Amino acid sequence: MKVLLTEGVKGLGQAGDVVDVKPGYARNYLFRRGLACEVTKANMNEIAMRRKQKQEEAERQLKIARETAEALEGTQLVYAANAGTAGRLYGTVTTQNIADLLKEKGFEVDKRNIQVDEAIKTVGTHQVMLKLHPEVSCRFALDVKANV
């Protein structure tokens, strides 16, 4: 029996693929869970439209990520933190602190996309990596100053 996959099924195929499966597997598993539907012209058109929408959304996200990376690349952000006399911070500058600082500057990023080489525990300039998209990442400098 030929079915049209509406979602990716491990070991079977991706969404939009037409695959040949046993009728019992199609009726009892794929159809009931909404993972597949019958192969009809209307269903094929609907899957094609969904695929096109997903592709357009992915292109839009990539464009936004590239614009953000262009704006952030090479910039230097300043973060003020409490520090001792030797330049050691009383705490650590976390990825959440960096995300909040970026939000103040107008960049909406998730803290899980921010990577630092090592924990920021001293005053000075540190390099930060920001992964905006699987294909787009940028580096910028974070200047940590002691509160006065």
Secondary structure, 3 states (H helix, E strand, C coil): CEEEECCCECCCECCCCEEECCHHHHHHHHCCCCCEEECCHHHHHHHHHHHHHHHHHHHHHHHHHHHHHHHHCCCEEEEEECECCCCEEEEEECHHHHHHHHHHCCCCCCHHHEEECCCEEECEEEEEEEEEECCEEEEEEEEEEECC
